[in-house]
Amino acid sequence: MTLPRFLQIHTLHNYPAALLNRDDAGLAKRLPYGDKIRTRISSQCLKRHWRTADDAFALSRLGVGMAVRSRGTPRLIRDRLVAAGVTEPLAQLAVEGLRAAGLVDKAKDLKGDEALETGQAVLLGHAEVDYLVQRCATLAAEHSEEKTLKAAIAGFLKDEKKNIEALRLGSGLESAMFGRMVTSDVLANRDAAVYVAHAFTVHEAQVENDYFTVVDDLLQEAGETGSAGIFDTELASGLYYGYVVVDVPQLVANLEGVSIKEWRNGTPEQRALAGRVVQHLLHLIATVSPGAKRGSTAPFEWAKFMLVEAGDWQPRSLAGAFQNALPQGEPALRKAAVQRIADEIAQMDAAYGAPLARRYLAVDDVQVPGAERLTLQTLAEWAQTAVVRAEA
């Protein structure tokens, strides 16, 4: 197998009686697809849990700088400046100068507490924050007047634009994987290297309104009836199809600062970090569960099926296997879902050829055309090797 341009990851997870992802009304998110309405898990929800997971394969254990996403980033910079010995008034002026220059937000002419929050969450790498704090602290020591300090900050951002853009890993591993929209004309925009689809149930939505009460212990002890409250919430059950694509050249370029056009000519050492990221990502996708109401629903689940495809062709989802929902009473639902995927692959291969190398994990006795069955550890290692050394 040659170095693949794309890794495609297909999964099946099943969750009973859980509220994995809520809409603005507090209900399970839904998706109209094919002949039925499905429940779904948004890509934002999935990425958030993979990004913040704390286990043996956490992204933070890769030794790469992470990032902070918050509306309070200016406040963080102000507090860091104060901790570095800058007086609070000058630290405040420095933050206002950054905002006026369009670095952490497009809004201008904000002062006081208004200047300490952005209009939307801003993603900044810890290295970027460290650099901004260090430079602003130096300028604050040289300029004590409001106008001169803000002018100095604007000048530094203009003069050192190339230095800031050169912080290749400065915007954090999260942005290298999932991208970052432009926060200013100074900070580097980053294209996502990992594309995540909304997961959806392979069958019609199965939801129930859960009615419950909260018992008042003191009332019970006094021999009185009643409760401390009556509530209801929606719970959903389902088998979810998930789909993730890793753009290998983009991931290598984001992590190492090499040209996408030359990525195949790079050394295995240049692709080593990308391979480790892919290895960790597969573990996270398989074992990290999203979900609200953890205390009352314990929505923890490992993938019952995971298929990884590696190749050069443009990615294509296998969601079409479930355009017609599996019937509610389908016996051996998981096996039936995998069979739908296998049939979809066979039909695609018959129409387009079979340009992809495949490996899969399954807890059930199932088969996938042209694929070898592996454990999660060996599957993740196979994907890692495909990125680094292109071995079959």
Beta strands, then each sheet from edge to edge (+ up, - down):
strand 1: 6-18
strand 2: 30-33
strand 3: 36-41
strand 4: 67-70
strand 5: 122-125
strand 6: 194-196
strand 7: 199-201
strand 8: 206-214
strand 9: 229-247
strand 10: 305-311
strand 11: 357-362
strand 12: 371-373
sheet 1: 2+ 3- 7+ 9- 1+ 10- 11+ 12+
sheet 2: 2+ 3- 7+ 9- 6+
sheet 3: 2+ 3- 7+ 9- 8+
sheet 4: 4+ 5-
end
